[in-house]
């Protein structure tokens, strides 16, 4: 795979890792924390945006 195609998948992997960490922290301490919750949404949005950009750039070339 090309480097530019791998980047969206890194954002997806980090978003999934943040979601798991958020659930682990909540499961252990029963405290709703906002850091990993926010990071999950940020990286998830970055994944969608970068995937759409890559799709349009591949269609154009």
VOPAGU-2260 file (C-alpha; in pm, 1 decimal, decimal comma):
REM VOPAGU-2260
SITE   aa  ch    i         X         Y         Z
SITE  UNK   A    0       0,0       0,0       0,0
SITE  UNK   A    1     107,9     351,9     -62,8
SITE  UNK   A    2     182,1     578,0     230,5
SITE  UNK   A    3    -101,5     813,9     143,1
SITE  UNK   A    4    -353,1     528,9     151,2
SITE  UNK   A    5    -233,5     396,4     487,9
SITE  UNK   A    6    -290,8     725,6     671,4
SITE  UNK   A    7    -671,4     694,9     705,0
SITE  UNK   A    8    -626,9     349,1     854,1
SITE  UNK   A    9    -392,8     487,0    1122,3
SITE  UNK   A   10    -663,2     735,3    1222,1
SITE  UNK   A   11    -913,2     450,5    1243,0
SITE  UNK   A   12    -676,5     240,3    1455,7
SITE  UNK   A   13    -608,0     527,2    1696,3
SITE  UNK   A   14    -981,3     603,8    1723,8
SITE  UNK   A   15   -1050,9     239,2    1807,6
SITE  UNK   A   16    -769,2     232,8    2064,1
SITE  UNK   A   17    -903,1     548,1    2229,8
SITE  UNK   A   18   -1252,2     397,2    2243,8
SITE  UNK   A   19   -1115,5      84,6    2409,9
SITE  UNK   A   20    -914,2     289,1    2660,7
SITE  UNK   A   21   -1221,9     498,9    2738,5
SITE  UNK   A   22   -1423,7     183,5    2808,2
SITE  UNK   A   23   -1145,7      29,4    3018,3
SITE  UNK   A   24   -1113,9     340,3    3234,3
SITE  UNK   A   25   -1490,4     356,4    3278,7
SITE  UNK   A   26   -1504,5     -15,1    3358,5
SITE  UNK   A   27   -1235,5       5,0    3623,6
SITE  UNK   A   28   -1319,2     329,0    3803,2
SITE  UNK   A   29   -1682,5     389,0    3694,6
SITE  UNK   A   30   -1587,6     749,0    3618,5
SITE  UNK   A   31   -1683,8     913,1    3290,7
SITE  UNK   A   32   -1368,6    1074,2    3155,4
SITE  UNK   A   33   -1368,0    1306,5    2858,0
SITE  UNK   A   34   -1012,4    1284,4    2721,0
SITE  UNK   A   35   -1031,1     950,5    2539,5
SITE  UNK   A   36   -1398,3    1011,3    2458,3
SITE  UNK   A   37   -1306,6    1333,2    2277,5
SITE  UNK   A   38   -1002,4    1176,6    2112,0
SITE  UNK   A   39   -1222,1     897,4    1975,3
SITE  UNK   A   40   -1447,2    1147,8    1801,6
SITE  UNK   A   41   -1157,9    1362,5    1677,0
SITE  UNK   A   42    -968,6    1071,4    1524,0
SITE  UNK   A   43   -1291,5     923,7    1390,0
SITE  UNK   A   44   -1372,3    1249,1    1212,5
SITE  UNK   A   45   -1013,6    1269,8    1081,2
SITE  UNK   A   46   -1053,3     915,2     947,0
SITE  UNK   A   47   -1372,1    1001,0     760,0
SITE  UNK   A   48   -1231,3    1326,5     621,2
SITE  UNK   A   49    -902,2    1171,3     511,2
SITE  UNK   A   50   -1079,3     872,0     355,2
SITE  UNK   A   51   -1308,5    1101,1     155,6
SITE  UNK   A   52   -1012,8    1312,2      42,3
SITE  UNK   A   53    -824,9     999,4     -66,8
SITE  UNK   A   54   -1128,7     870,5    -255,5
SITE  UNK   A   55   -1171,4    1196,9    -444,5
SITE  UNK   A   56    -800,0    1225,2    -518,5
SITE  UNK   A   57    -794,7     869,1    -658,6
SITE  UNK   A   58   -1100,3     934,6    -872,9
SITE  UNK   A   59    -943,0    1249,2   -1019,6
SITE  UNK   A   60    -610,2    1088,2   -1107,1
